[in-house]
């Protein structure tokens, strides 16, 4: 009886530390296997950030083309590697990028994981079995003219630029949503507040338009950081001296990477400095934190404005998304703004992590770039999703509680501020105190005091003037309404 052939479950791979068994069908190899054993920390593989996988493949593709151009990699090998990288860029084999996001070695494990997957996919394209590194080698060929110390930070910058562009799309859509609400609520008058106390009137549209404006400012600041991410140290190899790389390699690889990624990339003027410095990540993190904190402030406002529905401000209504309590029937909570604020807290915490990691670098290299990369890529990812859910599940469905708003404006003492140019601050303060004590309308008290006629008062208390939409342009001099001051 003939025994059917079985495919071996593992294959043997060897490095300078010895031999290990890796799954026969795995595209990764010995270096990745050791990283899996050494760093069972986060339980999150680098593939959770697809932009990073695409960026790594883009860097390796650019390197293969540059190495071919300068004549240190055979055109046939370069073509196999190029095709393998393109397939990864197009979405294949991302699940093979398995090393944990938190790792020692300044990103070496991530770089090795990429080298091995690309090498074995290249071998498959060329018609060879996995592990035939005598044909295409993960380091000698895929990692040619490179070091983790220049490929990894370059890939991280490219990944952040990729990820940030998609986040900015969502942030801009959120800005548009707030702007749309600003137009919808254009004529809805309300009481403004400072320090949680009643202030002068405004419109709900102005309030929401302000949210749109502040988000637009953050979009501008974040777009500026993309330019900063464009300075890379590719070609620096180990510490910035370019050892093992052809003199023409650095310029060629950055040119190819720019074409592949469609980003404006340039070689850093000082590769020694660029290899050791992580200042750009702090700048990026700071801009991201600014955006997150301001977004959380907006969410705090939405929660306050919608508080109630009976004993709170109750000025706006957030769309009800889920039951709010396991014990209080009918309770609905502002869960979407709450979730977005928690994202902001995480982004702020990540900024501290980035700062500490940047400060802890020593001499010619910062060994803590993996936690910088993880912190920032997670922050961008969470912010992108937070912007989406805030827009779709909250802002788009907000309505104004117009009856409540009209009632509060009608009883507001703050409207007397609009009459100060006509009756003076001292008289206005007296009447405001009287209105609070008696509950009587400000307009009646001003007219009874003989300070202005009914028509004059009502002309200045129009909603368009109270909110500043139509500013006062013909001020009645205060001294015309008062007796002459004492000598």
CORWOBEL-V279768 format. One record per backbone hydrogen bond with DSSP energy under -1.0 kcal/mol. CO is the residue of the C=O (numbers start at 1). NH is the residue of the N-H. If there is no record, write none. Layout:
co: [CO | CO]
nh: [NH | NH]
This chain:
co: [9 | 11 | 13 | 15 | 18 | 20 | 22 | 23 | 29 | 30 | 31 | 32 | 33 | 34 | 35 | 39 | 44 | 45 | 46 | 49 | 49 | 50 | 51 | 52 | 53 | 54 | 55 | 56 | 57 | 58 | 59 | 60 | 61 | 62 | 63 | 64 | 65 | 66 | 67 | 67 | 74 | 75 | 76 | 77 | 78 | 79 | 80 | 81 | 82 | 83 | 84 | 85 | 86 | 87 | 88 | 93 | 94 | 96 | 97 | 99 | 105 | 107 | 108 | 109 | 110 | 111 | 112 | 113 | 114 | 115 | 116 | 117 | 118 | 119 | 120 | 121 | 122 | 123 | 129 | 131 | 132 | 132 | 137 | 137 | 141 | 143 | 147 | 147 | 148 | 150 | 151 | 152 | 153 | 154 | 155 | 156 | 157 | 158 | 159 | 160 | 161 | 162 | 163 | 164 | 165 | 166 | 167 | 168 | 169 | 170 | 171 | 172 | 173 | 174 | 175 | 176 | 177 | 178 | 179 | 180 | 181 | 183 | 185 | 185 | 188 | 190 | 192 | 194 | 197 | 200 | 202 | 203 | 204 | 205 | 206 | 207 | 208 | 209 | 210 | 211 | 212 | 213 | 214 | 215 | 216 | 217 | 218 | 219 | 220 | 224 | 225 | 228 | 230 | 232 | 233 | 236 | 236 | 242 | 246 | 248 | 249 | 250 | 251 | 252 | 253 | 254 | 255 | 256 | 257 | 258 | 263 | 266 | 270 | 271 | 272 | 273 | 278 | 279 | 280 | 281 | 282 | 283 | 284 | 285 | 286 | 287 | 288 | 289 | 290 | 291 | 292 | 293 | 294 | 295 | 296 | 297 | 298 | 299 | 300 | 301 | 302 | 304 | 305 | 305 | 307 | 315 | 317 | 328 | 331 | 333 | 334 | 335 | 336 | 337 | 338 | 339 | 340 | 341 | 342 | 343 | 344 | 345 | 346 | 347 | 348 | 349 | 350 | 351 | 352 | 353 | 354 | 355 | 356 | 362 | 365 | 367 | 368 | 369 | 370 | 371 | 372 | 373 | 374 | 375 | 376 | 377 | 378 | 379 | 380 | 381 | 382 | 383 | 384 | 385 | 386 | 387 | 388 | 389 | 390 | 391 | 394 | 395 | 399 | 400 | 401 | 402 | 403 | 404 | 405 | 406 | 407 | 409 | 413 | 414 | 415 | 416 | 417 | 419 | 419 | 420 | 424 | 425 | 426 | 427 | 428 | 429 | 430 | 431 | 432 | 433 | 434 | 435 | 441 | 442 | 443 | 444 | 445 | 446 | 447 | 453 | 454 | 455 | 456 | 457 | 462 | 463 | 464 | 477 | 478]
nh: [24 | 22 | 20 | 18 | 15 | 13 | 11 | 26 | 33 | 34 | 35 | 36 | 37 | 38 | 39 | 41 | 101 | 48 | 49 | 52 | 53 | 54 | 55 | 56 | 57 | 58 | 59 | 60 | 61 | 62 | 63 | 64 | 65 | 66 | 67 | 68 | 69 | 70 | 72 | 73 | 78 | 79 | 80 | 81 | 82 | 83 | 84 | 85 | 86 | 87 | 88 | 89 | 90 | 92 | 91 | 96 | 97 | 98 | 47 | 46 | 108 | 111 | 112 | 113 | 114 | 115 | 116 | 117 | 118 | 119 | 120 | 121 | 122 | 123 | 124 | 125 | 126 | 128 | 132 | 133 | 135 | 136 | 141 | 142 | 144 | 146 | 150 | 151 | 152 | 154 | 155 | 156 | 157 | 158 | 159 | 160 | 161 | 162 | 163 | 164 | 165 | 166 | 167 | 168 | 169 | 170 | 171 | 172 | 173 | 174 | 175 | 176 | 177 | 178 | 179 | 180 | 181 | 182 | 183 | 184 | 185 | 186 | 188 | 205 | 204 | 202 | 199 | 197 | 194 | 192 | 190 | 207 | 208 | 209 | 210 | 211 | 212 | 213 | 214 | 215 | 216 | 217 | 218 | 219 | 220 | 221 | 222 | 223 | 224 | 228 | 229 | 231 | 266 | 268 | 236 | 240 | 242 | 245 | 249 | 252 | 253 | 254 | 255 | 256 | 257 | 258 | 259 | 260 | 261 | 262 | 265 | 232 | 274 | 275 | 276 | 277 | 282 | 283 | 284 | 285 | 286 | 287 | 288 | 289 | 290 | 291 | 292 | 293 | 294 | 295 | 296 | 297 | 298 | 299 | 300 | 301 | 302 | 303 | 304 | 305 | 306 | 307 | 315 | 316 | 314 | 401 | 399 | 331 | 324 | 335 | 338 | 339 | 340 | 341 | 342 | 343 | 344 | 345 | 346 | 347 | 348 | 349 | 350 | 351 | 352 | 353 | 354 | 355 | 356 | 357 | 358 | 359 | 360 | 365 | 362 | 106 | 372 | 373 | 374 | 375 | 376 | 377 | 378 | 379 | 380 | 381 | 382 | 383 | 384 | 385 | 386 | 387 | 388 | 389 | 390 | 391 | 392 | 393 | 395 | 396 | 397 | 398 | 317 | 402 | 405 | 406 | 407 | 408 | 409 | 410 | 411 | 412 | 416 | 417 | 418 | 419 | 420 | 422 | 423 | 424 | 428 | 429 | 430 | 431 | 432 | 433 | 434 | 435 | 436 | 437 | 438 | 439 | 445 | 446 | 447 | 448 | 449 | 451 | 450 | 457 | 458 | 459 | 460 | 461 | 466 | 467 | 470 | 480 | 481]
